[in-house]
Amino acid sequence: MTVLPTITSTDVLACQFSSWYPRFASNSIKSTVIRPLSVEFVEYLNADGVIVPEGSGLEDTSVRDYFEEPDDEEEEEDTAQRYAFPELDQQIRKAIEEYGAVFPKLNFSSPRDASWILPPSSPLKCTSPADVYLLVKSSDFISHDLSYESVFDGCTEPESSRPLYNLELVLRKWYSFDRGRECRCFVRNDVLLGISQRDMNYYEFWNDPPTQRTIVRTVVRLWETVIKPKWGSSKNYSFDVLLTRDLSRAHIVDFNPYASRTDPLLFTYDELWEIHEAGDDGNLPVIKTIDSRAHPAANTNAPANQHNMVPGRDIDEFAQVWQQEVKSGLHDD
């Protein structure tokens, strides 16, 4: 065995949403999976610029309030590609009607890096197809899911033997929750090795020993009674959970391959390997937290989407550039 296990396309696809959600729906957030997606919509996702599809309800989205209507004199000749997805619009509206509001993701990735484009009081909250399209089109994170090469990067078997990969749009019921109650858990060779606080901010409750023991008990119980018996795929994976307010239960948020592409957060994969090799099952899982505001991994005031920014631009400049792109899309519509 090595620090990182070998990974196959089967291991990767076990972690895509439509693969695991049917088994764990009762322990997860209510969600709707839309697949297959049309070739035209995939082309739209891969296209440059932020263009709002016709008929998607831009007039119903709060994002429109951030942009001025173009003056007639500013109108340019319509040379850009137009998009319209009436069937997909209908499916999205049906999910919104059922859930009240949704937040989107693709097979593996969510557009958290683009959450700033919607009102800060309700990040990622989508109440129209236009909201959904703007989020996924403005995200760098979801680009991973658009590339066959990225999805299967590091897989050991020949490409010719890999299963088909079809893009999917996932609409999850939106509700406001405290990201401080999220954690990522790591399983190697069917052993739950570690639990890491996911939000890189300091929280007092994460560092209270009795509270830590409660969190460990809750995660271990979920893993032993729900996840482990139903998983049935690779013995190496990670999973994200959201703890309830009283920390007595947890909802499954996502699964990820046990691979370098998955952020180990407060661990390193070398540390997890050492924990595994020590074989001290009586002290597992190990829990890691941001134990002070001075912790080297603790967030400062940097925005979550900082990696999106061109060096030398502040948030206002970046927002202005983005607004120009959307206004260009409005001109085209």
Salt bridges, closest charged atoms under 4 A:
GLU54 OE2 - ARG82 NH1 2.42
GLU69 OE2 - ARG64 NH2 2.06
ASP78 OD2 - ARG82 NH2 2.52
ASP113 OD2 - HIS307 NE2 3.76
ASP145 OD1 - HIS144 ND1 2.78
GLU157 OE2 - ARG162 NE 3.20
GLU168 OE1 - ARG35 NH1 2.77
GLU182 OE2 - ARG112 NH2 3.09
GLU182 OE1 - ARG179 NE 3.21
GLU182 OE2 - ARG198 NH1 3.34
ASP240 OD1 - ARG184 NE 2.68
ASP240 OD2 - ARG198 NH1 3.36
ASP254 OD2 - LYS105 NZ 2.66
GLU271 OE2 - LYS288 NZ 2.74
GLU277 OE2 - HIS276 ND1 3.02
